[in-house]
Amino acid sequence: MESNTYKIDYFILFLVFCLFIYSLLAVFSGSGQYAQGTPFYFVTRQFICYLIGVGLMLLVTRFDYKLLEKWALPIYITGVVLLLLVHFGGTEKNGSKRWIDLVVIEIQPSEFMKIFLIIYLAFILRRAGKSPLTFKSSIPIVLKVTFYSLIPFLLILVQPDLGSALVILGITITLIFNSSISSKMLVFIISGITTALGCLAYLFYFQHELFTKVLKPHQLSRIYGWLDPEQYASDYGYQLQQATIGIGSGQMSGRGFTQGVQVQSGKIPEAHTDFIFAVIGEEFGFIGTVLLLLIYFLLIYRIIQIALQTTNLFGVYICVGTVGLISLQVFQNIGMTIGLMPITGLALPFISYGGSALLTNFVALGLVFSVQKHSKQFMFSDNKVT
């Protein structure tokens, strides 16, 4: 019978509430230079997006995630069609074509594709079964997963949106590495990735002319700014240098709310969106950033716990994909802010200002809640893991 005694995971809700407080404070402080006489404009819109996101999450929670298996392929195709619509008739901003204008609202299909891909790859890997596969039997699974991931990866990459493309790649790798494919296949994949990165490094340092033909000018500028921000402080490395100065000046406890010199002077562009971690680092210091990382760690840890308690393999992969979605975004956004990764324009989950990315993360959490809710009734009857 359907479980009527299920209570939503209040621990995750508490963590989301903590992220909500972080978000409102950081968005308000970081958006001052863009407010144009309306200081609460961005924070009010972020508050509304949070309300919509929570409502959407609760709605998805009530939906039985297992029904998505029947619709996995149509959902995936819908995502690809939306990406194609962006390519041929999307709205262009700052040299990137990522949005579809629906008059009332603009949507960013690359964000929704992350969820659609998780669902479809979970469907593929669930059909592969739970028992460990041989190297030979792993080949068609890996090829199939790679093929269906490569389509959205390339469509998003040409927008261009390297950040979201890397998230697609991260979701795929996370799911593959937690699937039933052979350990020899995993070693083979790791070797391939390492070799590819090694080739890029070789081209950059020893065949630079050829390297410039592989990447586009705007991508090259970000790499230059990442590798040597001081030399390119006036252009390519400006954002990174100003962000690291701000974070460093926060020291242990920060300069105080709305007291950040780099942020409030406008020296950190997009401080309320892509570089919002710099706001937290400068104004709340080491203590504030460590607390934020702890919240993310607990959130990811709790989702992993739910995956381990789930007997339905499709649900397990949805949780695993969500872990990949959140953790890679956190790593990439914070990494690019402190110089560990190139700047890619990726939002910090549940913190950065913006609707599409925030709603995507809430839908992902809603799916995790659905897995937690609707798997309980199968705890004893689904031992074969269908």
RATATA-V188233 format. One record per pair of residues at least 12 apart in sequence whose C-alpha atoms are under 10 Angstrom apart, sorted by the first residue. I is the first residue (numbers start at 1). J is the second residue. D is the distance in Angstrom with one decimal. If there is no record, write none. Layout:
[[I	J	D] [I	J	D]]
//
This chain:
[[1	377	7.1] [1	378	9.8] [2	373	9.5] [2	374	8.0] [2	376	9.2] [2	377	6.9] [3	373	7.7] [3	374	7.6] [3	375	9.6] [3	376	7.6] [3	377	6.6] [4	373	9.5] [5	373	9.5] [6	372	9.0] [6	373	6.3] [6	374	9.0] [6	376	8.8] [7	369	9.8] [7	372	9.8] [7	373	8.1] [8	58	8.9] [8	61	8.6] [8	369	7.0] [8	370	9.3] [8	372	8.7] [8	373	7.9] [9	302	9.4] [9	306	9.9] [9	368	9.9] [9	369	7.3] [9	372	8.6] [9	373	9.4] [11	298	9.2] [11	299	8.5] [11	302	8.3] [12	295	9.7] [12	298	8.4] [12	299	6.3] [12	300	9.5] [12	302	7.3] [12	303	8.6] [12	365	8.9] [12	369	9.5] [13	54	9.5] [13	299	9.5] [13	365	9.8] [14	295	9.6] [14	299	9.7] [15	292	9.9] [15	294	9.8] [15	295	6.2] [15	296	8.1] [15	298	7.8] [15	299	6.7] [16	50	10.0] [16	54	9.5] [16	295	8.6] [16	296	9.3] [16	299	8.3] [16	350	7.7] [16	351	9.9] [16	362	9.5] [16	365	9.9] [17	50	9.9] [17	350	9.7] [18	291	9.9] [18	292	8.6] [18	295	7.7] [18	350	9.8] [19	292	7.7] [19	295	7.7] [19	296	8.7] [19	349	8.8] [19	350	6.2] [19	351	6.4] [20	46	9.3] [20	47	8.4] [20	50	7.7] [20	350	6.9] [20	351	7.0] [21	47	9.9] [21	350	10.0] [21	351	8.8] [22	280	8.2] [22	288	9.3] [22	292	8.1] [22	350	8.9] [22	351	6.6] [22	352	9.6] [23	43	8.5] [23	46	8.1] [23	47	9.0] [23	50	9.8] [23	272	9.0] [23	276	8.7] [23	280	9.5] [23	348	9.6] [23	349	9.5] [23	350	6.9] [23	351	4.3] [23	352	6.6] [23	353	7.7] [24	42	9.1] [24	43	5.8] [24	44	8.6] [24	45	10.0] [24	46	7.2] [24	47	7.3] [24	50	9.9] [24	272	9.8] [24	351	7.8] [24	352	9.2] [24	353	8.8] [25	43	8.2] [25	257	7.8] [25	258	8.8] [25	272	9.9] [25	279	9.4] [25	280	8.8] [25	351	9.5] [26	43	8.9] [26	257	8.5] [26	258	8.7] [26	271	8.6] [26	272	6.7] [26	273	9.5] [26	276	6.6] [26	277	8.3] [26	278	9.3] [26	279	6.2] [26	280	6.4] [26	283	8.9] [26	284	9.7] [26	351	7.7] [26	352	8.2] [26	353	9.1] [27	40	9.5] [27	42	6.9] [27	43	5.9] [27	44	9.7] [27	46	8.0] [27	271	7.9] [27	272	4.8] [27	273	7.7] [27	276	7.3] [27	279	8.6] [27	280	9.8] [27	351	7.9] [27	352	7.1] [27	353	6.4] [28	40	6.8] [28	41	8.6] [28	42	6.9] [28	43	5.4] [28	44	8.9] [28	46	9.5] [28	257	9.7] [28	258	8.3] [28	272	7.6] [28	353	9.6] [29	43	9.1] [29	257	7.2] [29	258	5.1] [29	259	8.5] [29	260	8.6] [29	263	7.9] [29	264	7.6] [29	271	8.6] [29	272	7.7] [29	276	9.4] [29	279	7.4] [29	280	9.3] [29	283	9.0] [30	42	9.6] [30	43	9.9] [30	258	8.0] [30	260	9.2] [30	263	6.3] [30	264	7.2] [30	266	8.7] [30	268	8.9] [30	269	9.3] [30	270	7.9] [30	271	4.9] [30	272	4.6] [30	273	8.3] [30	275	8.9] [30	276	6.9] [30	277	9.8] [30	278	9.1] [30	279	6.2] [30	280	9.2] [30	352	10.0] [30	353	9.7] [31	43	8.3] [31	263	9.0] [31	264	8.8] [31	266	9.2] [31	269	9.7] [31	270	8.0] [31	271	6.7] [31	272	5.2] [31	273	8.6] [31	276	9.5] [31	353	9.2] [32	258	9.0] [32	263	8.9] [32	264	7.1] [32	265	9.4] [32	266	8.5] [32	271	9.3] [32	272	8.8] [33	263	8.8] [33	264	7.2] [33	265	7.9] [33	266	6.2] [33	267	9.9] [33	269	9.4] [33	270	9.6] [33	271	9.2] [33	272	9.8] [34	266	9.1] [34	269	10.0] [34	270	9.1] [34	271	9.8] [34	272	9.3] [42	272	8.7] [42	353	7.5] [42	354	9.2] [43	272	9.5] [43	353	8.1] [45	353	8.5] [45	354	8.6] [45	355	8.7] [46	350	10.0] [46	351	9.3] [46	352	8.9] [46	353	6.1] [46	354	7.0] [46	355	7.6] [46	358	9.2] [47	353	9.7] [48	355	9.3] [49	353	9.1] [49	354	7.9] [49	355	5.9] [49	356	9.0] [49	358	7.4] [49	359	7.5] [50	350	8.6] [50	354	9.9] [50	355	8.5] [50	358	7.5] [50	359	8.0] [50	362	8.8] [51	359	9.9] [52	355	9.4] [52	358	9.7] [52	359	7.7] [52	362	9.3] [53	350	9.9] [53	355	8.7] [53	356	9.7] [53	358	7.0] [53	359	5.1] [53	360	8.3] [53	361	8.4] [53	362	5.5] [53	363	7.5] [53	366	9.6] [54	358	9.9] [54	359	8.5] [54	362	6.6] [54	363	8.7] [54	365	9.5] [54	366	8.7] [55	359	9.9] [55	362	9.0] [55	363	9.7] [55	366	9.6] [56	359	7.7] [56	360	9.7] [56	362	7.1] [56	363	6.6] [56	365	9.8] [56	366	7.6] [57	359	8.4] [57	360	9.5] [57	361	8.9] [57	362	5.3] [57	363	5.2] [57	364	7.8] [57	365	6.5] [57	366	4.3] [57	367	7.8] [57	368	9.5] [57	369	8.4] [57	370	9.4] [58	362	9.0] [58	363	8.8] [58	365	9.1] [58	366	6.2] [58	367	9.5] [58	369	8.4] [58	370	9.1] [59	363	9.0] [59	366	7.5] [59	367	9.7] [59	370	9.5] [60	362	9.2] [60	363	6.7] [60	364	8.9] [60	365	8.7] [60	366	5.0] [60	367	6.2] [60	368	9.2] [60	369	8.2] [60	370	6.9] [61	363	8.8] [61	364	9.9] [61	365	8.4] [61	366	4.8] [61	367	6.1] [61	368	7.7] [61	369	5.3] [61	370	4.4] [61	371	8.1] [61	372	8.9] [61	373	7.6] [61	374	9.0] [62	366	8.5] [62	367	9.3] [62	369	8.5] [62	370	6.5] [62	373	8.3] [62	374	8.8] [63	366	8.9] [63	367	8.4] [63	369	9.7] [63	370	6.6] [63	371	9.5] [63	373	9.6] [63	374	8.7] [64	367	8.8] [64	369	10.0] [64	370	6.2] [64	371	7.8] [64	373	8.4] [64	374	6.2] [64	375	9.2] [65	119	9.4] [65	314	8.8] [65	315	7.5] [65	318	9.1] [65	366	9.5] [65	367	6.6] [65	368	8.9] [65	369	9.4] [65	370	5.9] [65	371	6.4] [65	372	9.8] [65	373	9.5] [65	374	7.5] [65	375	9.3] [66	123	9.9] [66	312	8.7] [66	314	7.4] [66	315	7.5] [66	370	9.0] [66	371	8.2] [66	374	8.2] [66	375	9.1] [68	119	7.4] [68	120	8.9] [68	123	8.7] [68	314	9.5] [69	119	7.7] [69	120	7.9] [69	122	8.6] [69	123	6.0] [69	124	9.4] [69	126	9.5] [69	314	7.9] [70	123	9.0] [71	119	9.2] [71	120	8.8] [71	123	9.6] [72	116	7.8] [72	117	8.8] [72	118	9.5] [72	119	6.1] [72	120	5.0] [72	121	8.6] [72	122	8.8] [72	123	6.7] [72	124	9.1] [73	116	9.0] [73	117	9.6] [73	119	8.8] [73	120	6.3] [73	121	9.7] [73	123	8.7] [73	124	9.8] [74	116	9.5] [74	120	9.2] [75	113	9.1] [75	115	9.5] [75	116	6.0] [75	117	8.6] [75	119	8.2] [75	120	7.7] [76	113	7.6] [76	114	9.8] [76	115	9.1] [76	116	5.3] [76	117	6.3] [76	118	9.2] [76	119	7.9] [76	120	6.3] [76	121	9.4] [76	148	8.9] [76	152	9.5] [77	113	9.7] [77	116	8.8] [77	117	9.8] [77	120	9.7] [78	109	9.8] [78	112	9.9] [78	113	8.8] [78	116	8.5] [79	109	6.9] [79	110	8.0] [79	111	9.6] [79	112	7.1] [79	113	5.2] [79	114	8.9] [79	115	9.2] [79	116	6.5] [79	117	8.3] [79	152	8.2] [80	109	8.7] [80	110	9.2] [80	113	7.5] [80	116	9.3] [80	117	9.7] [80	148	9.9] [80	151	7.7] [80	152	6.4] [80	155	8.2] [80	156	9.9] [81	109	9.3] [81	152	9.9] [82	99	9.7] [82	100	8.4] [82	107	9.9] [82	108	9.0] [82	109	6.0] [82	110	8.4] [82	112	9.4] [82	113	8.7] [83	98	8.4] [83	99	9.1] [83	100	9.3] [83	108	8.8] [83	109	6.0] [83	110	6.8] [83	112	9.8] [83	113	8.2] [83	151	9.8] [83	152	7.5] [83	155	6.5] [83	156	7.3] [83	159	9.2] [84	109	9.5] [84	152	9.4] [84	155	7.4] [84	156	9.5] [85	98	9.8] [85	99	9.2] [85	100	7.6] [85	109	9.2] [86	98	6.1] [86	99	6.2] [86	100	6.0] [86	101	9.5] [86	107	9.9] [86	108	8.5] [86	109	7.7] [86	110	9.2] [86	155	9.1] [86	156	9.4] [86	159	8.2] [87	99	9.3] [87	100	9.6] [87	155	7.7] [87	156	8.9] [87	158	8.3] [87	159	7.0] [89	101	9.2] [90	106	9.8] [90	107	9.9] [90	108	9.5] [90	159	9.5] [91	106	8.6] [91	107	9.8] [91	108	9.8] [92	159	9.1] [95	159	8.8] [95	160	8.2] [95	218	9.8] [96	158	8.9] [96	159	5.7] [96	160	5.6] [96	161	7.4] [97	156	9.5] [97	158	8.8] [97	159	5.2] [97	160	7.0] [97	161	8.6] [98	110	7.4] [98	111	9.7] [98	156	8.0] [98	158	9.7] [98	159	6.0] [98	160	7.7] [98	161	7.6] [99	159	9.6] [99	356	10.0] [105	355	9.9] [106	355	9.3] [106	356	8.7] [107	355	8.5] [107	356	6.4] [107	357	9.8] [108	355	9.1] [108	356	6.1] [108	357	8.3] [109	156	9.2] [109	356	8.3] [109	357	10.0] [110	152	8.1] [110	153	9.3] [110	155	8.9] [110	156	6.5] [110	157	9.9] [110	159	9.6] [110	161	8.7] [110	164	6.8] [110	165	8.4] [110	167	10.0] [110	168	9.2] [110	356	9.1] [110	357	9.2] [110	360	9.9] [111	156	9.9] [111	164	7.4] [111	167	9.6] [111	168	9.7] [111	355	10.0] [111	356	6.3] [111	357	5.8] [111	358	9.1] [111	359	8.7] [111	360	6.2] [111	361	8.9] [112	356	7.7] [112	357	8.3] [112	359	8.8] [112	360	6.1] [112	361	9.4] [112	363	9.2] [112	364	10.0] [113	152	7.5] [113	153	9.8] [113	156	9.5] [113	164	9.5] [113	168	8.4] [113	360	9.1] [114	149	10.0] [114	152	9.0] [114	153	10.0] [114	164	8.3] [114	165	9.4] [114	167	7.7] [114	168	6.3] [114	169	9.9] [114	171	7.9] [114	172	10.0] [114	321	9.2] [114	322	9.3] [114	325	7.6] [114	357	9.9] [114	360	7.9] [114	361	9.5] [114	364	9.3] [115	168	9.7] [115	171	9.7] [115	318	9.1] [115	321	8.5] [115	322	8.2] [115	325	8.6] [115	360	7.1] [115	361	8.6] [115	363	7.8] [115	364	6.7] [115	367	9.4] [117	145	9.9] [117	148	8.2] [117	149	7.3] [117	152	8.5] [117	168	7.9] [117	171	8.3] [117	172	8.4] [117	318	9.9] [117	321	8.9] [118	149	9.8] [118	168	9.1] [118	171	7.2] [118	172	8.1] [118	175	8.4] [118	317	7.8] [118	318	6.2] [118	319	9.1] [118	320	8.8] [118	321	5.5] [118	322	7.5] [118	324	9.5] [118	325	8.8] [118	364	9.2] [119	314	8.5] [119	315	9.4] [119	317	8.3] [119	318	6.4] [119	321	8.3] [119	322	10.0] [119	367	9.6] [120	145	9.2] [120	148	8.7] [120	149	9.6] [120	314	9.8] [120	317	10.0] [120	318	9.4] [121	144	9.2] [121	145	6.5] [121	146	9.7] [121	148	8.1] [121	149	8.3] [121	171	9.3] [121	172	7.8] [121	175	7.7] [121	176	9.0] [121	314	9.4] [121	317	8.1] [121	318	8.7] [121	321	8.7] [122	145	9.8] [122	172	10.0] [122	175	7.7] [122	176	9.8] [122	179	9.4] [122	313	8.2] [122	314	5.6] [122	315	7.8] [122	316	8.2] [122	317	5.0] [122	318	6.0] [122	319	9.3] [122	320	8.9] [122	321	7.8] [123	313	9.0] [123	314	6.2] [123	315	9.4] [123	317	8.3] [123	318	9.0] [124	141	7.8] [124	142	10.0] [124	144	8.2] [124	145	7.4] [124	148	10.0] [124	314	9.0] [124	317	9.8] [125	141	7.5] [125	142	9.4] [125	144	9.8] [125	145	8.3] [125	175	8.2] [125	176	8.2] [125	178	9.7] [125	179	6.7] [125	180	7.9] [125	181	9.2] [125	313	8.5] [125	314	7.9] [125	317	7.7] [126	179	8.6] [126	180	9.3] [126	312	8.8] [126	313	5.7] [126	314	5.3] [126	315	8.9] [126	316	8.9] [126	317	7.6] [126	385	8.9] [126	386	7.8] [127	141	9.6] [127	313	9.0] [127	314	8.6] [127	386	8.4] [128	140	9.9] [128	141	7.3] [128	179	8.6] [128	180	7.4] [128	181	8.5] [129	179	8.8] [129	180	7.1] [129	181	9.5] [129	313	8.0] [129	314	9.8] [129	384	9.8] [129	385	8.2] [129	386	8.1] [130	179	7.8] [130	180	5.9] [130	181	9.3] [130	313	7.5] [130	384	9.0] [130	385	7.5] [130	386	9.1] [131	179	9.5] [131	180	6.2] [131	181	8.8] [132	179	8.5] [132	180	4.7] [132	181	6.0] [132	182	6.3] [132	183	8.7] [133	179	9.4] [133	180	5.9] [133	181	5.0] [133	182	5.2] [133	183	8.8] [133	185	9.6] [134	180	9.2] [134	181	7.0] [134	182	5.2] [134	183	8.5] [134	184	8.4] [134	185	8.5] [135	181	7.3] [135	182	5.1] [135	183	7.8] [135	184	6.3] [135	185	5.8] [135	186	9.2] [135	188	9.8] [136	181	9.6] [136	182	8.5] [136	184	9.9] [136	185	8.8] [137	181	8.0] [137	182	8.3] [137	185	9.9] [138	180	8.3] [138	181	5.2] [138	182	6.2] [138	183	9.6] [138	184	9.5] [138	185	7.0] [138	186	9.6] [139	181	8.5] [139	182	9.2] [139	185	7.9] [141	176	9.2] [141	179	10.0] [141	180	9.8] [141	181	7.9] [142	176	7.6] [142	181	8.1] [142	185	8.7] [142	186	9.9] [142	189	9.4] [145	172	7.5] [145	173	9.7] [145	175	9.4] [145	176	8.1] [146	169	9.4] [146	172	7.7] [146	173	9.4] [146	176	9.5] [148	172	9.6] [149	165	9.9] [149	168	7.1] [149	169	7.4] [149	171	9.1] [149	172	6.8] [149	173	9.9] [150	165	9.5] [150	168	8.7] [150	169	8.3] [150	172	9.5] [152	164	9.9] [152	165	7.8] [152	168	7.7] [152	169	9.7] [153	165	5.1] [153	166	7.8] [153	167	8.9] [153	168	6.1] [153	169	7.1] [154	168	9.9] [156	168	9.0] [160	216	9.8] [160	218	9.5] [160	219	9.4] [161	344	7.5] [161	345	7.8] [161	346	8.8] [162	219	8.6] [162	343	9.2] [162	344	5.8] [162	345	7.9] [162	346	8.6] [163	328	9.9] [163	329	8.4] [163	332	7.9] [163	333	8.9] [163	342	9.6] [163	343	8.3] [163	344	4.8] [163	345	6.0] [163	346	5.2] [163	347	8.7] [164	325	10.0] [164	329	8.7] [164	344	8.4] [164	345	8.6] [164	346	6.9] [164	347	9.4] [165	344	9.7] [166	328	8.4] [166	329	9.0] [166	332	8.9] [166	344	9.1] [166	346	9.6] [167	324	8.0] [167	325	6.5] [167	326	9.0] [167	327	9.5] [167	328	6.4] [167	329	6.8] [167	332	8.9] [167	346	9.1] [168	324	9.2] [168	325	8.1] [168	328	9.6] [169	324	9.6] [169	325	9.8] [169	328	9.6] [170	321	9.0] [170	324	6.2] [170	325	7.2] [170	326	9.9] [170	327	9.1] [170	328	6.4] [170	329	9.1] [171	320	8.5] [171	321	5.7] [171	322	7.9] [171	323	8.3] [171	324	5.0] [171	325	5.8] [171	326	9.3] [171	327	9.6] [171	328	8.1] [172	321	7.9] [172	324	8.3] [172	325	9.6] [173	186	9.9] [173	189	9.3] [173	190	9.9] [173	321	9.4] [173	324	8.3] [174	317	9.6] [174	320	7.1] [174	321	6.7] [174	322	9.5] [174	323	8.2] [174	324	5.6] [174	325	8.9] [174	328	9.5] [175	316	10.0] [175	317	6.8] [175	318	8.9] [175	319	9.7] [175	320	6.4] [175	321	6.0] [175	322	9.6] [175	323	9.5] [175	324	7.8] [176	189	9.7] [176	317	9.7] [176	320	9.9] [176	321	9.8] [177	189	9.5] [177	190	9.9] [177	320	10.0] [178	316	9.7] [178	317	8.2] [178	320	7.6] [178	321	9.6] [179	313	9.8] [179	316	9.9] [179	317	8.1] [179	320	9.6] [199	211	9.8] [200	214	9.1] [218	236	9.3] [219	342	9.2] [219	343	9.2] [219	344	8.9] [220	236	9.4] [221	235	8.8] [221	236	5.7] [221	237	8.5] [221	342	9.8] [221	343	9.8] [222	235	9.8] [222	236	6.1] [222	237	7.6] [222	240	9.8] [222	341	9.9] [222	342	6.2] [222	343	6.1] [222	344	8.0] [223	236	8.4] [223	237	9.1] [223	341	9.0] [223	342	6.0] [223	343	8.0] [224	236	6.7] [224	237	7.4] [224	342	8.9] [225	237	3.9] [225	238	7.6] [225	239	8.7] [225	240	7.5] [225	241	8.9] [225	339	9.4] [225	342	7.9] [225	343	8.5] [226	238	9.8] [226	239	9.8] [226	240	7.3] [226	241	9.3] [226	336	8.2] [226	337	10.0] [226	338	9.8] [226	339	6.3] [226	340	8.1] [226	341	7.1] [226	342	5.3] [226	343	7.2] [227	339	8.2] [227	340	9.3] [227	341	9.2] [227	342	8.1] [228	240	9.9] [228	241	9.7] [228	339	9.8] [229	241	6.1] [229	242	9.7] [229	339	8.8] [236	343	9.8] [237	339	9.9] [237	343	9.4] [238	267	8.8] [238	268	8.5] [238	269	9.2] [239	267	8.0] [239	268	6.0] [239	269	6.7] [239	270	9.1] [239	271	9.8] [239	275	8.5] [239	336	9.9] [239	337	8.4] [239	343	8.8] [240	268	8.5] [240	269	9.9] [240	275	9.1] [240	278	9.7] [240	336	7.5] [240	337	6.2] [240	338	7.1] [240	339	6.7] [240	342	9.1] [240	343	7.9] [241	267	9.9] [241	268	9.0] [241	337	9.0] [241	338	8.7] [241	339	8.6] [242	262	6.9] [242	263	8.9] [242	266	9.9] [242	267	6.4] [242	268	5.9] [242	269	9.0] [242	278	8.9] [242	337	9.5] [243	262	7.7] [243	263	8.6] [243	267	8.5] [243	268	6.2] [243	269	9.1] [243	271	9.0] [243	275	7.4] [243	276	9.4] [243	277	8.6] [243	278	5.4] [243	279	8.4] [243	281	9.0] [243	282	8.7] [243	336	9.6] [243	337	6.2] [243	338	7.2] [243	339	9.1] [244	262	9.8] [244	268	9.8] [244	278	7.4] [244	281	9.0] [244	282	9.1] [244	336	10.0] [244	337	6.9] [244	338	5.6] [244	339	7.7] [245	261	9.8] [245	262	7.7] [245	268	9.8] [245	278	9.0] [245	281	9.9] [245	282	8.5] [245	338	9.4] [246	260	7.4] [246	261	7.4] [246	262	5.5] [246	263	7.3] [246	267	9.3] [246	268	8.4] [246	278	6.3] [246	279	7.7] [246	280	9.5] [246	281	7.1] [246	282	5.1] [246	283	8.6] [246	285	9.6] [247	260	9.4] [247	262	9.0] [247	263	10.0] [247	277	8.3] [247	278	5.5] [247	279	7.6] [247	280	7.9] [247	281	4.5] [247	282	4.5] [247	283	8.2] [247	284	9.2] [247	285	7.1] [247	286	8.4] [247	289	9.5] [247	337	8.9] [247	338	8.0] [248	278	9.3] [248	281	7.6] [248	282	7.0] [248	285	8.2] [248	286	8.9] [248	338	9.5] [249	261	8.8] [249	262	9.0] [249	281	8.4] [249	282	6.1] [249	283	8.9] [249	285	8.1] [249	286	10.0] [250	278	9.3] [250	279	9.3] [250	280	8.7] [250	281	5.9] [250	282	4.0] [250	283	6.0] [250	284	6.7] [250	285	4.4] [250	286	7.0] [250	287	9.6] [250	288	9.7] [251	281	8.2] [251	282	7.6] [251	283	9.2] [251	284	8.7] [251	285	5.3] [251	286	6.0] [251	287	8.8] [252	281	9.3] [252	282	9.6] [252	284	8.1] [252	285	5.0] [252	286	4.7] [252	287	6.0] [252	288	8.5] [252	289	9.7] [253	281	9.0] [253	282	8.8] [253	283	7.8] [253	284	5.6] [253	285	4.4] [253	286	6.1] [253	287	5.7] [253	288	7.1] [253	289	9.6] [254	279	9.8] [254	280	8.3] [254	281	6.9] [254	282	5.5] [254	283	4.5] [254	284	4.1] [254	285	3.6] [254	286	7.1] [254	287	8.0] [254	288	7.8] [254	289	9.7] [255	280	10.0] [255	281	9.2] [255	282	6.2] [255	283	4.7] [255	284	6.7] [255	285	7.2] [256	280	9.6] [256	282	8.0] [256	283	4.7] [256	284	6.1] [256	285	8.4] [257	279	9.1] [257	280	8.9] [257	282	9.1] [257	283	5.4] [257	284	7.1] [258	279	8.8] [258	282	9.6] [258	283	6.9] [258	284	9.8] [259	279	9.8] [259	282	8.5] [259	283	6.4] [259	284	9.7] [260	278	9.5] [260	279	7.3] [260	280	9.2] [260	281	9.2] [260	282	5.7] [260	283	5.3] [260	284	9.1] [261	279	9.9] [261	282	8.1] [261	283	8.9] [262	278	8.9] [262	279	8.6] [262	282	8.0] [262	283	9.9] [263	275	9.8] [263	276	9.4] [263	278	7.8] [263	279	6.3] [263	280	9.9] [263	282	7.9] [263	283	8.8] [264	279	9.2] [270	345	9.5] [270	352	9.8] [270	353	9.6] [271	352	8.9] [271	353	9.4] [272	347	9.7] [272	351	8.8] [272	352	6.2] [272	353	5.9] [272	354	9.2] [273	345	8.6] [273	346	8.5] [273	347	6.3] [273	348	7.8] [273	351	8.3] [273	352	4.6] [273	353	5.0] [273	354	7.2] [274	333	7.2] [274	334	9.4] [274	336	9.4] [274	337	8.6] [274	343	9.1] [274	344	8.7] [274	345	5.5] [274	346	5.9] [274	347	5.2] [274	348	6.9] [274	351	9.7] [274	352	6.6] [274	353	8.3] [274	354	9.8] [275	333	7.8] [275	334	8.4] [275	336	8.7] [275	337	6.4] [275	338	10.0] [275	343	9.6] [275	345	8.4] [275	346	8.9] [275	347	8.2] [275	348	8.4] [275	352	8.1] [276	333	9.1] [276	334	9.1] [276	337	8.8] [276	347	8.4] [276	348	7.5] [276	351	7.5] [276	352	6.1] [276	353	8.4] [277	289	8.0] [277	292	9.7] [277	330	10.0] [277	333	7.9] [277	334	6.5] [277	335	9.9] [277	336	9.9] [277	337	7.0] [277	338	9.1] [277	347	9.8] [277	348	7.6] [277	351	8.6] [277	352	8.5] [278	334	8.6] [278	337	6.8] [278	338	8.4] [280	292	9.0] [281	337	10.0] [293	330	8.8] [293	334	9.8] [296	326	8.6] [296	327	8.0] [296	330	8.1] [296	349	9.2] [296	350	10.0] [297	327	8.7] [299	323	9.0] [299	326	9.3] [299	327	9.7] [300	319	9.6] [300	320	9.7] [300	322	8.7] [300	323	6.0] [300	324	9.2] [300	326	7.7] [300	327	7.3] [301	323	8.7] [302	323	9.8] [303	316	9.9] [303	319	6.4] [303	320	8.0] [303	322	8.1] [303	323	7.0] [303	365	8.7] [303	368	7.2] [303	369	9.1] [303	372	9.4] [304	316	8.9] [304	319	7.0] [304	320	7.1] [304	322	9.4] [304	323	7.4] [304	368	9.9] [305	319	9.4] [305	372	10.0] [306	319	7.5] [306	320	9.8] [306	368	7.7] [306	369	8.7] [306	371	8.0] [306	372	6.3] [306	373	10.0] [306	375	9.9] [307	319	5.6] [307	320	7.0] [307	323	9.8] [307	368	8.4] [307	371	8.3] [307	372	8.1] [308	320	9.9] [309	371	9.9] [309	372	8.2] [309	375	8.7] [309	376	8.8] [309	379	8.8] [310	371	7.4] [310	372	7.0] [310	373	9.7] [310	374	9.4] [310	375	6.1] [310	376	7.6] [310	378	8.8] [310	379	7.7] [310	382	9.9] [310	385	9.4] [311	371	9.7] [311	375	6.8] [311	376	8.4] [311	378	7.2] [311	379	6.3] [311	380	8.8] [311	381	9.5] [311	382	6.6] [311	383	6.8] [311	384	8.5] [311	385	5.9] [311	386	8.6] [312	371	8.5] [312	374	9.6] [312	375	6.7] [312	376	9.7] [312	378	7.8] [312	379	8.7] [312	382	6.9] [312	383	8.4] [312	384	8.7] [312	385	5.1] [312	386	6.2] [313	382	9.8] [313	384	9.6] [313	385	5.8] [313	386	6.6] [314	371	9.0] [314	385	8.7] [314	386	7.9] [315	367	8.6] [315	368	7.9] [315	370	8.7] [315	371	5.4] [315	372	8.4] [315	374	9.3] [315	375	7.8] [316	368	9.1] [316	371	7.9] [316	372	9.8] [316	375	9.9] [318	364	8.4] [318	365	9.9] [318	367	7.3] [318	368	7.1] [318	371	8.0] [319	364	8.4] [319	365	8.7] [319	367	7.9] [319	368	5.7] [319	369	9.3] [319	371	7.8] [319	372	9.5] [320	368	9.5] [321	364	8.9] [321	368	9.9] [322	361	8.4] [322	363	9.8] [322	364	6.0] [322	365	7.5] [322	367	8.7] [322	368	7.7] [323	364	9.3] [323	365	9.8] [323	368	9.9] [325	349	9.3] [325	360	9.8] [325	361	8.2] [325	364	8.6] [326	348	8.9] [326	349	6.6] [326	350	9.5] [326	361	7.5] [326	364	9.1] [326	365	9.9] [327	349	8.9] [328	348	9.9] [328	349	9.8] [329	346	6.9] [329	347	7.1] [329	348	6.3] [329	349	6.6] [330	346	9.0] [330	347	8.3] [330	348	5.8] [330	349	6.5] [330	350	9.9] [331	348	8.9] [332	344	8.1] [332	345	9.3] [332	346	7.3] [332	347	9.0] [332	348	8.5] [333	345	7.8] [333	346	5.8] [333	347	6.4] [333	348	5.7] [333	349	8.8] [333	352	9.9] [334	346	9.5] [334	347	9.5] [334	348	7.6] [349	361	7.0] [349	362	9.6] [350	362	8.4]]
//
